[in-house]
Amino acid sequence: MLYQENSIDTVNIEGKDPNFARQEIVSNSINLTSDIQKQLDSFKDYILESKKIPLTDFIVIDKGLVLENIEQLKANLPSALAIANEVLQQKQEIIDKAEDYARKSLLSAEQKAEKILQDSVIIRQAELRAAQIQQNAEEECAQLLQTTQEEIERLRELTAIEYEEIQKGADTYATNVLSDLEGQLVQMLEVTRNGRQQLDPLRQSNE
């Protein structure tokens, strides 16, 4: 076997600093690219080191071995998509935290207004103060919700763009790799076929 399948574990951001988690994802992405490049280099070395047919520039290759390594390359490609999904998950967690913060802020404002009503000696003043506090809280919450929604929308757009770019890059890379390998296999099969055709007359004349 030329090389073994490489895989990348998804990043568990629980209990980790978000910046560290993002750096870990980037590092894993770089490692994945490096591993695939090593596989291609190993495949190239295998071709260069394959046994030559005497008196020709043709080589003999193991078809099963070549196909096996192509399958290994294909198996590694989903790891790039796993990284993209992990990025999307982190963005979603940021959105969830923002929405949770808005809900807690609204609940806190309501609790403050209720406490003022309960503790006030003069009910009217308490009601007026509560109304004012509630109004301010609603305005603050409305502003906070608007800001949160804008941030959520921005993060969603950014996530969609990043995911699309990663997915396009992975698809393009996979297509290019498989296309190159297919071309090389066709060329090597043609070389092998031509080599056999050249050897057949020599074999028959020796017989």
N, CA, C and O of each residue as an XYZ file, in Angstrom:
828
protein
N       0.849     -1.200      0.000
C       0.000      0.000      0.000
C       0.884      1.249      0.000
O       1.887      1.319      0.711
N       0.496      2.215     -0.800
C       1.326      3.417     -0.905
C       1.195      4.288      0.330
O       2.187      4.829      0.820
N      -0.023      4.427      0.836
C      -0.234      5.280      1.999
C      -1.536      4.883      2.646
O      -2.330      4.143      2.065
N      -1.754      5.374      3.847
C      -2.947      5.017      4.582
C      -3.882      6.205      4.646
O      -3.480      7.361      4.518
N      -5.159      5.868      4.853
C      -6.174      6.919      4.929
C      -5.920      7.816      6.116
O      -5.609      7.340      7.208
N      -6.052      9.111      5.908
C      -5.899     10.087      6.991
C      -7.251     10.708      7.260
O      -8.023     10.937      6.329
N      -7.542     10.978      8.488
C      -8.797     11.612      8.864
C      -8.529     12.668      9.905
O      -7.511     12.643     10.596
N      -9.484     13.625     10.010
C      -9.333     14.725     10.969
C     -10.545     14.721     11.879
O     -11.680     14.765     11.404
N     -10.317     14.669     13.175
C     -11.410     14.711     14.131
C     -11.984     16.109     14.170
O     -11.255     17.098     14.100
N     -13.306     16.182     14.285
C     -13.922     17.493     14.406
C     -13.531     18.115     15.722
O     -13.210     17.408     16.678
N     -13.554     19.442     15.780
C     -13.074     20.170     16.954
C     -14.195     20.305     17.959
O     -15.292     20.753     17.624
N     -13.924     19.922     19.180
C     -14.876     20.084     20.269
C     -14.553     21.381     20.984
O     -13.537     21.471     21.674
N     -15.411     22.399     20.829
C     -15.096     23.722     21.376
C     -15.581     23.866     22.810
O     -15.349     24.903     23.431
N     -16.257     22.842     23.357
C     -16.760     22.954     24.725
C     -15.598     23.089     25.687
O     -14.685     22.263     25.683
N     -15.625     24.111     26.498
C     -14.575     24.320     27.484
C     -13.317     24.936     26.906
O     -12.303     25.036     27.597
N     -13.367     25.351     25.645
C     -12.179     25.932     25.024
C     -12.439     27.383     24.665
O     -13.578     27.800     24.453
N     -11.375     28.125     24.605
C     -11.470     29.496     24.133
C     -11.854     29.482     22.658
O     -11.253     28.735     21.886
N     -12.859     30.302     22.227
C     -13.298     30.277     20.827
C     -12.171     30.543     19.845
O     -12.109     29.918     18.787
N     -11.275     31.472     20.188
C     -10.165     31.750     19.273
C      -9.270     30.535     19.118
O      -8.805     30.227     18.020
N      -9.031     29.839     20.240
C      -8.208     28.623     20.173
C      -8.890     27.569     19.315
O      -8.243     26.879     18.527
N     -10.218     27.451     19.476
C     -10.954     26.456     18.685
C     -10.860     26.764     17.202
O     -10.674     25.861     16.387
N     -10.989     28.056     16.843
C     -10.885     28.414     15.423
C      -9.489     28.134     14.897
O      -9.326     27.657     13.774
N      -8.475     28.433     15.714
C      -7.104     28.145     15.296
C      -6.895     26.652     15.108
O      -6.167     26.218     14.215
N      -7.548     25.870     15.972
C      -7.408     24.410     15.857
C      -8.038     23.910     14.560
O      -7.508     23.001     13.922
N      -9.167     24.502     14.169
C      -9.806     24.111     12.913
C      -8.912     24.456     11.730
O      -8.742     23.651     10.814
N      -8.335     25.671     11.756
C      -7.434     26.077     10.669
C      -6.243     25.136     10.592
O      -5.815     24.742      9.508
N      -5.707     24.778     11.779
C      -4.561     23.862     11.815
C      -4.929     22.504     11.231
O      -4.154     21.914     10.479
N      -6.116     22.012     11.581
C      -6.560     20.729     11.041
C      -6.733     20.792      9.533
O      -6.412     19.839      8.823
N      -7.244     21.927      9.043
C      -7.414     22.092      7.601
C      -6.073     22.051      6.882
O      -5.940     21.442      5.821
N      -5.066     22.719      7.485
C      -3.725     22.723      6.892
C      -3.149     21.314      6.899
O      -2.538     20.875      5.925
N      -3.353     20.606      8.020
C      -2.839     19.234      8.107
C      -3.486     18.327      7.074
O      -2.825     17.476      6.480
N      -4.803     18.516      6.862
C      -5.494     17.700      5.864
C      -4.929     17.940      4.477
O      -4.681     16.996      3.725
N      -4.724     19.217      4.138
C      -4.153     19.535      2.831
C      -2.767     18.936      2.686
O      -2.414     18.418      1.626
N      -1.978     19.008      3.762
C      -0.629     18.445      3.730
C      -0.664     16.932      3.550
O       0.149     16.369      2.818
N      -1.616     16.272      4.226
C      -1.709     14.814      4.117
C      -2.081     14.387      2.703
O      -1.517     13.433      2.167
N      -3.029     15.093      2.104
C      -3.424     14.754      0.739
C      -2.263     14.982     -0.216
O      -2.045     14.191     -1.133
N      -1.504     16.080      0.001
C      -0.350     16.353     -0.850
C       0.691     15.248     -0.703
O       1.310     14.838     -1.685
N       0.883     14.765      0.524
C       1.834     13.677      0.741
C       1.387     12.412      0.019
O       2.209     11.675     -0.525
N       0.094     12.171      0.018
C      -0.423     11.004     -0.686
C      -0.150     11.111     -2.187
O       0.245     10.137     -2.829
N      -0.364     12.292     -2.726
C      -0.109     12.493     -4.158
C       1.381     12.340     -4.466
O       1.757     11.739     -5.472
N       2.230     12.893     -3.584
C       3.676     12.750     -3.787
C       4.087     11.283     -3.716
O       4.934     10.827     -4.484
N       3.476     10.550     -2.784
C       3.793      9.128     -2.656
C       3.359      8.368     -3.901
O       4.055      7.466     -4.367
N       2.207      8.742     -4.429
C       1.726      8.101     -5.653
C       2.661      8.410     -6.824
O       2.934      7.542     -7.653
N       3.146      9.650     -6.885
C       4.088     10.032     -7.930
C       5.381      9.229     -7.811
O       5.912      8.736     -8.806
N       5.880      9.104     -6.574
C       7.109      8.322     -6.360
C       6.918      6.874     -6.786
O       7.820      6.255     -7.351
N       5.720      6.338     -6.505
C       5.443      4.957     -6.902
C       5.554      4.804     -8.415
O       6.124      3.830     -8.907
N       5.006      5.772     -9.152
C       5.070      5.716    -10.616
C       6.514      5.816    -11.091
O       6.946      5.066    -11.966
N       7.262      6.764    -10.497
C       8.650      6.959    -10.925
C       9.525      5.753    -10.591
O      10.491      5.464    -11.298
N       9.184      5.056     -9.514
C      10.003      3.927     -9.085
C       9.503      2.582     -9.613
O      10.093      1.541     -9.324
N       8.411      2.604    -10.389
C       7.874      1.349    -10.917
C       8.853      0.712    -11.905
O       9.667      1.393    -12.528
N       8.751     -0.587    -12.026
C       9.650     -1.357    -12.887
C       9.410     -1.007    -14.352
O       8.272     -0.994    -14.821
N      10.508     -0.721    -15.073
C      10.409     -0.374    -16.484
C      10.422     -1.635    -17.346
O      11.019     -2.652    -16.992
N       9.747     -1.533    -18.483
C       9.798     -2.607    -19.475
C      11.121     -2.461    -20.235
O      11.434     -1.380    -20.733
N      11.879     -3.524    -20.323
C      13.198     -3.436    -20.988
C      13.112     -2.820    -22.388
O      12.195     -3.089    -23.164
N      14.102     -1.990    -22.666
C      14.262     -1.351    -23.978
C      13.147     -0.359    -24.296
O      12.997      0.044    -25.449
N      12.376      0.034    -23.312
C      11.313      1.031    -23.526
C      11.276      1.977    -22.336
O      11.938      1.760    -21.321
N      10.476      3.041    -22.491
C      10.242      3.958    -21.376
C       8.953      3.609    -20.634
O       8.502      4.362    -19.771
N       8.367      2.466    -20.978
C       7.114      2.065    -20.350
C       7.376      1.422    -18.991
O       8.459      0.899    -18.729
N       6.339      1.475    -18.119
C       6.465      0.883    -16.790
C       5.314     -0.081    -16.548
O       4.293     -0.042    -17.234
N       5.502     -0.949    -15.554
C       4.464     -1.895    -15.162
C       3.907     -1.445    -13.807
O       4.659     -1.230    -12.857
N       2.591     -1.307    -13.733
C       1.965     -0.869    -12.489
C       0.939     -1.893    -12.029
O       0.450     -2.707    -12.812
N       0.625     -1.831    -10.739
C      -0.391     -2.699    -10.144
C      -1.729     -1.955    -10.186
O      -1.950     -1.007     -9.433
N      -2.606     -2.399    -11.071
C      -3.881     -1.711    -11.238
C      -4.680     -1.680     -9.938
O      -5.249     -0.648     -9.581
N      -4.725     -2.811     -9.230
C      -5.472     -2.865     -7.969
C      -4.926     -1.896     -6.943
O      -5.682     -1.252     -6.217
N      -3.603     -1.798     -6.888
C      -2.977     -0.897     -5.929
C      -3.292      0.560     -6.254
O      -3.550      1.367     -5.362
N      -3.267      0.879     -7.538
C      -3.576      2.248     -7.962
C      -5.018      2.602     -7.612
O      -5.282      3.675     -7.070
N      -5.947      1.706     -7.921
C      -7.354      1.972     -7.618
C      -7.588      2.079     -6.108
O      -8.396      2.890     -5.656
N      -6.890      1.270     -5.347
C      -7.020      1.315     -3.883
C      -6.611      2.675     -3.335
O      -7.267      3.216     -2.444
N      -5.532      3.221     -3.868
C      -5.055      4.516     -3.381
C      -5.941      5.661     -3.839
O      -6.054      6.679     -3.155
N      -6.565      5.496     -4.990
C      -7.537      6.506     -5.423
C      -8.715      6.538     -4.449
O      -9.202      7.609     -4.087
N      -9.166      5.360     -4.033
C     -10.263      5.289     -3.072
C      -9.874      5.930     -1.739
O     -10.708      6.550     -1.079
N      -8.630      5.783     -1.352
C      -8.167      6.395     -0.106
C      -8.186      7.918     -0.211
O      -8.545      8.612      0.740
N      -7.799      8.422     -1.367
C      -7.863      9.872     -1.568
C      -9.309     10.355     -1.488
O      -9.590     11.380     -0.868
N     -10.218      9.620     -2.111
C     -11.623      9.999     -2.081
C     -12.168      9.959     -0.653
O     -13.011     10.773     -0.277
N     -11.677      9.005      0.135
C     -12.158      8.874      1.512
C     -11.738     10.047      2.382
O     -12.418     10.374      3.355
N     -10.622     10.685      2.040
C     -10.122     11.809      2.846
C     -10.854     13.115      2.556
O     -10.838     14.033      3.377
N     -11.493     13.201      1.400
C     -12.116     14.463      1.014
C     -13.248     14.893      1.955
O     -13.378     16.088      2.220
N     -14.073     13.968      2.473
C     -15.133     14.424      3.382
C     -14.629     15.142      4.622
O     -15.387     15.877      5.256
N     -13.361     14.945      4.984
C     -12.828     15.640      6.163
C     -12.874     17.150      5.975
O     -13.103     17.892      6.930
N     -12.656     17.608      4.734
C     -12.718     19.049      4.465
C     -14.129     19.571      4.714
O     -14.307     20.672      5.236
N     -15.131     18.775      4.338
C     -16.510     19.181      4.587
C     -16.824     19.156      6.085
O     -17.604     19.975      6.571
N     -16.220     18.223      6.810
C     -16.426     18.169      8.260
C     -15.911     19.437      8.925
O     -16.520     19.950      9.863
N     -14.783     19.936      8.428
C     -14.225     21.182      8.970
C     -15.179     22.343      8.695
O     -15.402     23.190      9.560
N     -15.741     22.376      7.483
C     -16.684     23.440      7.142
C     -17.909     23.384      8.051
O     -18.395     24.420      8.506
N     -18.406     22.182      8.316
C     -19.559     22.033      9.203
C     -19.232     22.474     10.628
O     -20.092     23.017     11.321
N     -18.000     22.244     11.065
C     -17.588     22.652     12.411
C     -17.571     24.173     12.528
O     -17.965     24.730     13.553
N     -17.109     24.843     11.466
C     -17.125     26.313     11.451
C     -18.559     26.813     11.551
O     -18.852     27.743     12.302
N     -19.453     26.182     10.783
C     -20.861     26.573     10.808
C     -21.460     26.372     12.197
O     -22.249     27.196     12.658
N     -21.093     25.286     12.860
C     -21.598     25.006     14.203
C     -21.145     26.075     15.196
O     -21.923     26.500     16.050
N     -19.892     26.509     15.086
C     -19.390     27.552     15.982
C     -20.146     28.857     15.772
O     -20.468     29.554     16.734
N     -20.429     29.187     14.523
C     -21.180     30.407     14.241
C     -22.578     30.315     14.851
O     -23.090     31.291     15.400
N     -23.195     29.125     14.749
C     -24.531     28.949     15.298
C     -24.525     29.099     16.813
O     -25.487     29.613     17.385
N     -23.471     28.663     17.461
C     -23.372     28.809     18.910
C     -23.287     30.283     19.305
O     -23.849     30.692     20.321
N     -22.590     31.069     18.506
C     -22.513     32.511     18.771
C     -23.899     33.139     18.654
O     -24.285     33.978     19.468
N     -24.646     32.715     17.624
C     -26.000     33.236     17.431
C     -26.894     32.856     18.614
O     -27.656     33.682     19.118
N     -26.793     31.602     19.047
C     -27.614     31.139     20.172
C     -27.303     31.927     21.445
O     -28.210     32.269     22.204
N     -26.018     32.212     21.675
C     -25.637     32.974     22.862
C     -26.195     34.395     22.805
O     -26.618     34.939     23.825
N     -26.196     34.990     21.626
C     -26.723     36.347     21.483
C     -28.221     36.374     21.762
O     -28.712     37.277     22.439
N     -28.949     35.384     21.242
C     -30.389     35.323     21.484
C     -30.684     35.064     22.970
O     -31.619     35.636     23.530
N     -29.896     34.219     23.587
C     -30.078     33.932     25.015
C     -29.822     35.174     25.862
O     -30.517     35.418     26.849
N     -28.813     35.961     25.465
C     -28.512     37.201     26.188
C     -29.678     38.183     26.085
O     -29.998     38.867     27.057
N     -30.305     38.255     24.930
C     -31.441     39.159     24.757
C     -32.615     38.718     25.627
O     -33.280     39.549     26.245
N     -32.870     37.409     25.674
C     -33.976     36.910     26.507
C     -33.728     37.187     27.989
O     -34.633     37.597     28.716
N     -32.493     36.960     28.424
C     -32.164     37.202     29.832
C     -32.270     38.684     30.180
O     -32.694     39.032     31.282
N     -31.891     39.551     29.256
C     -31.978     40.993     29.506
C     -33.426     41.423     29.674
O     -33.749     42.225     30.550
N     -34.302     40.878     28.819
C     -35.719     41.215     28.925
C     -36.296     40.702     30.241
O     -37.057     41.409     30.900
N     -35.941     39.480     30.625
C     -36.419     38.913     31.884
C     -35.919     39.730     33.070
O     -36.661     39.956     34.026
N     -34.669     40.173     33.013
C     -34.099     40.975     34.091
C     -34.834     42.302     34.233
O     -35.086     42.760     35.347
N     -35.175     42.918     33.108
C     -35.899     44.183     33.153
C     -37.281     44.006     33.771
O     -37.731     44.844     34.553
N     -37.952     42.912     33.417
C     -39.274     42.653     33.983
C     -39.192     42.402     35.492
O     -40.052     42.848     36.252
N     -38.160     41.691     35.910
C     -37.992     41.414     37.337
C     -37.703     42.686     38.128
O     -38.183     42.855     39.249
N     -36.917     43.572     37.536
C     -36.630     44.843     38.208
C     -37.904     45.669     38.380
O     -38.134     46.254     39.438
N     -38.722     45.711     37.340
C     -39.971     46.474     37.417
C     -40.901     45.900     38.475
O     -41.542     46.647     39.214
N     -40.977     44.580     38.551
C     -41.839     43.936     39.544
C     -41.350     44.210     40.965
O     -42.154     44.428     41.872
N     -40.016     44.199     41.156
C     -39.465     44.443     42.487
C     -39.760     45.861     42.962
O     -40.056     46.077     44.137
N     -39.679     46.819     42.054
C     -39.971     48.211     42.413
C     -41.420     48.348     42.869
O     -41.709     49.052     43.836
N     -42.332     47.668     42.166
C     -43.746     47.722     42.546
C     -43.971     47.131     43.932
O     -44.761     47.655     44.717
N     -43.277     46.042     44.228
C     -43.461     45.366     45.513
C     -42.865     46.162     46.668
O     -43.438     46.186     47.757
N     -41.731     46.812     46.449
C     -41.021     47.500     47.529
C     -41.476     48.944     47.731
O     -41.166     49.541     48.762
N     -42.182     49.501     46.800
C     -42.548     50.917     46.900
C     -43.688     51.116     47.902
O     -44.657     50.357     47.924
N     -43.549     52.155     48.731
C     -44.597     52.488     49.707
C     -45.751     53.176     49.010
O     -46.911     52.913     49.326
N     -45.458     54.033     48.086
C     -46.488     54.751     47.352
C     -46.710     54.010     46.036
O     -45.860     54.009     45.146
N     -47.881     53.381     45.945
C     -48.169     52.537     44.790
C     -48.114     53.331     43.487
O     -47.619     52.852     42.466
N     -48.630     54.549     43.548
C     -48.668     55.328     42.313
C     -47.275     55.621     41.814
O     -46.971     55.460     40.632
N     -46.426     56.059     42.741
C     -45.051     56.351     42.344
C     -44.357     55.082     41.846
O     -43.577     55.093     40.893
N     -44.680     54.000     42.535
C     -44.080     52.732     42.102
C     -44.541     52.364     40.696
O     -43.757     51.889     39.874
N     -45.820     52.593     40.437
C     -46.351     52.272     39.108
C     -45.706     53.151     38.043
O     -45.337     52.690     36.963
N     -45.578     54.462     38.391
C     -44.961     55.368     37.423
C     -43.505     54.970     37.166
O     -43.037     54.933     36.028
N     -42.818     54.677     38.256
C     -41.411     54.280     38.099
C     -41.303     52.964     37.329
O     -40.435     52.794     36.472
N     -42.206     52.043     37.655
C     -42.183     50.756     36.960
C     -42.465     50.937     35.474
O     -41.849     50.305     34.616
N     -43.434     51.837     35.199
C     -43.766     52.080     33.798
C     -42.576     52.676     33.057
O     -42.275     52.315     31.919
N     -41.906     53.608     33.749
C     -40.742     54.225     33.124
C     -39.627     53.198     32.915
O     -38.994     53.132     31.861
N     -39.418     52.409     33.955
C     -38.381     51.376     33.838
C     -38.729     50.389     32.732
O     -37.874     49.988     31.943
N     -40.006     50.006     32.692
C     -40.427     49.059     31.667
C     -40.241     49.644     30.270
O     -39.798     48.967     29.342
N     -40.599     50.948     30.150
C     -40.431     51.590     28.853
C     -38.964     51.620     28.442
O     -38.602     51.301     27.310
N     -38.127     52.020     29.415
C     -36.692     52.049     29.118
C     -36.166     50.655     28.788
O     -35.353     50.463     27.883
N     -36.669     49.683     29.569
C     -36.227     48.310     29.326
C     -36.650     47.841     27.942
O     -35.884     47.192     27.229
N     -37.876     48.179     27.574
C     -38.366     47.774     26.252
C     -37.554     48.436     25.146
O     -37.228     47.819     24.132
N     -37.233     49.722     25.371
C     -36.415     50.411     24.373
C     -35.019     49.795     24.288
O     -34.479     49.571     23.205
N     -34.455     49.530     25.470
C     -33.129     48.915     25.484
C     -33.163     47.515     24.873
O     -32.280     47.121     24.111
N     -34.210     46.783     25.234
C     -34.333     45.432     24.684
C     -34.587     45.465     23.180
O     -34.067     44.647     22.422
N     -35.408     46.443     22.770
C     -35.659     46.572     21.339
C     -34.368     46.890     20.597
O     -34.088     46.339     19.533
N     -33.580     47.803     21.193
C     -32.297     48.142     20.588
C     -31.358     46.938     20.605
O     -30.658     46.652     19.634
N     -31.370     46.243     21.746
C     -30.511     45.065     21.864
C     -30.936     43.978     20.881
O     -30.102     43.340     20.238
N     -32.257     43.781     20.779
C     -32.747     42.776     19.837
C     -32.416     43.150     18.400
O     -32.056     42.299     17.587
N     -32.547     44.456     18.100
C     -32.212     44.895     16.751
C     -30.735     44.664     16.453
O     -30.356     44.167     15.392
N     -29.907     45.051     17.446
C     -28.462     44.835     17.282
C     -28.139     43.351     17.156
O     -27.319     42.936     16.336
N     -28.818     42.558     18.003
C     -28.583     41.113     17.965
C     -29.008     40.525     16.627
O     -28.295     39.708     16.044
N     -30.176     40.945     16.144
C     -30.662     40.437     14.862
C     -29.728     40.827     13.718
O     -29.466     40.038     12.810
N     -29.233     42.064     13.786
C     -28.281     42.485     12.755
C     -27.003     41.659     12.808
O     -26.450     41.271     11.779
N     -26.540     41.395     14.043
C     -25.337     40.579     14.203
C     -25.584     39.142     13.752
O     -24.734     38.515     13.120
N     -26.783     38.633     14.096
C     -27.135     37.276     13.658
C     -27.151     37.191     12.137
O     -26.617     36.246     11.556
N     -27.763     38.180     11.497
C     -27.839     38.176     10.036
C     -26.454     38.279      9.417
O     -26.151     37.629      8.416
N     -25.611     39.122     10.043
C     -24.252     39.269      9.522
C     -23.484     37.957      9.650
O     -22.781     37.540      8.729
N     -23.632     37.314     10.813
C     -22.942     36.038     11.028
C     -23.468     34.959     10.093
O     -22.702     34.132      9.598
N     -24.774     34.966      9.850
C     -25.345     33.974      8.937
C     -24.807     34.165      7.521
O     -24.435     33.205      6.846
N     -24.775     35.423      7.090
C     -24.246     35.692      5.753
C     -22.775     35.305      5.659
O     -22.332     34.705      4.680
N     -22.020     35.671      6.717
C     -20.597     35.333      6.726
C     -20.399     33.824      6.741
O     -19.537     33.290      6.043
N     -21.216     33.140      7.551
C     -21.112     31.682      7.622
C     -21.453     31.046      6.284
O     -20.774     30.125      5.830
N     -22.516     31.548      5.656
C     -22.916     30.990      4.361
C     -21.822     31.185      3.322
O     -21.536     30.291      2.525
N     -21.207     32.382      3.344
C     -20.135     32.658      2.378
C     -18.937     31.767      2.645
O     -18.367     31.186      1.722
N     -18.550     31.659      3.940
C     -17.391     30.824      4.289
C     -17.646     29.362      3.949
O     -16.777     28.672      3.415
N     -18.862     28.897      4.269
C     -19.183     27.497      3.981
C     -19.173     27.243      2.480
O     -18.655     26.228      2.014
N     -19.755     28.180      1.724
C     -19.796     28.002      0.270
C     -18.396     27.999     -0.323
O     -18.087     27.214     -1.220
N     -17.538     28.905      0.201
C     -16.165     28.957     -0.305
C     -15.409     27.672      0.015
O     -14.686     27.136     -0.825
N     -15.587     27.181      1.255
C     -14.904     25.941      1.638
C     -15.417     24.773      0.807
O     -14.642     23.941      0.334
N     -16.754     24.725      0.634
C     -17.326     23.610     -0.125
C     -16.897     23.671     -1.588
O     -16.556     22.648     -2.181
N     -16.913     24.883     -2.173
C     -16.474     25.016     -3.556
C     -15.011     24.628     -3.698
O     -14.615     23.943     -4.641
N     -14.208     25.095     -2.717
C     -12.790     24.754     -2.771
C     -12.566     23.259     -2.668
O     -11.730     22.698     -3.376
N     -13.327     22.602     -1.771
C     -13.171     21.153     -1.604
C     -13.625     20.412     -2.854
O     -12.969     19.474     -3.305
N     -14.771     20.849     -3.415
C     -15.268     20.193     -4.625
C     -14.307     20.378     -5.794
O     -14.032     19.442     -6.546
N     -13.800     21.606     -5.932
C     -12.861     21.876     -7.024
C     -11.588     21.070     -6.851
O     -11.065     20.496     -7.806
N     -11.096     21.033     -5.618
C      -9.857     20.282     -5.358
C     -10.062     18.802     -5.640
O      -9.216     18.155     -6.256
N     -11.203     18.266     -5.180
C     -11.479     16.847     -5.411
C     -11.599     16.548     -6.897
O     -11.076     15.546     -7.385
N     -12.299     17.434     -7.613
C     -12.460     17.230     -9.051
C     -11.121     17.258     -9.766
O     -10.855     16.427    -10.635
N     -10.273     18.222     -9.398
C      -8.956     18.327    -10.038
C      -8.092     17.116     -9.744
O      -7.425     16.581    -10.630
N      -8.112     16.683     -8.465
C      -7.292     15.528     -8.088
C      -7.735     14.281     -8.835
O      -6.914     13.563     -9.404
N      -9.049     14.026     -8.831
C      -9.554     12.827     -9.497
C      -9.357     12.907    -11.007
O      -9.076     11.900    -11.658
N      -9.506     14.114    -11.562
C      -9.291     14.280    -12.997
C      -7.839     13.999    -13.371
O      -7.556     13.325    -14.361
N      -6.912     14.537    -12.547
C      -5.487     14.281    -12.804
C      -5.161     12.802    -12.688
O      -4.440     12.248    -13.518
N      -5.702     12.161    -11.642
C      -5.434     10.738    -11.456
C      -6.019      9.909    -12.594
O      -5.416      8.941    -13.056
N      -7.211     10.313    -13.034
C      -7.833      9.580    -14.137
C      -6.987      9.690    -15.403
O      -6.788      8.714    -16.126
N      -6.491     10.914    -15.653
C      -5.641     11.107    -16.822
C      -4.366     10.296    -16.732
O      -3.915      9.709    -17.716
N      -3.784     10.269    -15.532
C      -2.553      9.501    -15.353
C      -2.795      8.009    -15.528
O      -1.982      7.298    -16.118
N      -3.941      7.541    -15.000
C      -4.254      6.116    -15.146
C      -4.469      5.740    -16.609
O      -3.981      4.714    -17.082
N      -5.205      6.585    -17.310
C      -5.424      6.314    -18.737
C      -4.101      6.275    -19.481
O      -3.871      5.411    -20.328
N      -3.226      7.237    -19.147
C      -1.923      7.281    -19.807
C      -1.087      6.055    -19.468
O      -0.430      5.481    -20.335
N      -1.119      5.655    -18.181
C      -0.324      4.495    -17.784
C      -0.867      3.205    -18.392
O      -0.101      2.325    -18.784
N      -2.206      3.098    -18.469
C      -2.790      1.915    -19.101
C      -2.424      1.853    -20.585
O      -2.163      0.779    -21.128
N      -2.409      3.005    -21.222
C      -2.036      3.052    -22.634
C      -0.571      2.670    -22.806
O      -0.200      1.956    -23.738
N       0.254      3.164    -21.880
C       1.680      2.810    -21.932
C       1.858      1.310    -21.748
O       2.635      0.680    -22.465
N       1.136      0.739    -20.786
C       1.238     -0.706    -20.541
C       0.769     -1.501    -21.753
O       1.400     -2.482    -22.146
N      -0.345     -1.069    -22.340
C      -0.873     -1.767    -23.516
C       0.128     -1.714    -24.677
O       0.355     -2.714    -25.358
N       0.713     -0.547    -24.890
C       1.693     -0.414    -25.976
C       2.927     -1.267    -25.705
O       3.510     -1.862    -26.611
N       3.311     -1.308    -24.414
C       4.481     -2.124    -24.065
C       4.241     -3.592    -24.347
O       5.120     -4.288    -24.854
N       3.056     -4.056    -24.020
C       2.744     -5.457    -24.292
C       2.717     -5.744    -25.793
O       3.183     -6.783    -26.260
N       2.156     -4.788    -26.527
C       2.116     -4.978    -27.972
C       3.517     -5.049    -28.567
O       3.754     -5.790    -29.521
N       4.434     -4.287    -28.009
C       5.811     -4.332    -28.504
C       6.521     -5.610    -28.088
O       7.387     -6.111    -28.805
N       6.144     -6.143    -26.909
C       6.802     -7.361    -26.428
C       6.268     -8.621    -27.095
O       6.988     -9.614    -27.201
N       5.016     -8.597    -27.547
C       4.437     -9.794    -28.160
C       5.239    -10.288    -29.359
O       5.518    -11.484    -29.429
N       5.628     -9.424    -30.316
C       6.434     -9.919    -31.453
C       7.760    -10.509    -30.979
O       8.220    -11.515    -31.519
N       8.378     -9.887    -29.972
C       9.657    -10.411    -29.472
C       9.461    -11.776    -28.833
O      10.287    -12.673    -29.002
N       8.356    -11.932    -28.094
C       8.086    -13.207    -27.441
C       7.807    -14.299    -28.476
O       8.269    -15.433    -28.346
N       7.037    -13.930    -29.511
C       6.717    -14.913    -30.547
C       7.947    -15.324    -31.336
O       8.086    -16.489    -31.709
N       8.845    -14.373    -31.595
C      10.063    -14.701    -32.341
C      10.979    -15.595    -31.518
O      11.685    -16.440    -32.069
N      10.970    -15.411    -30.192
C      11.796    -16.264    -29.328
C      11.248    -17.678    -29.253
O      11.990    -18.649    -29.105
N       9.917    -17.767    -29.360
C       9.321    -19.100    -29.350
C       9.620    -19.856    -30.651
O       9.193    -20.999    -30.813
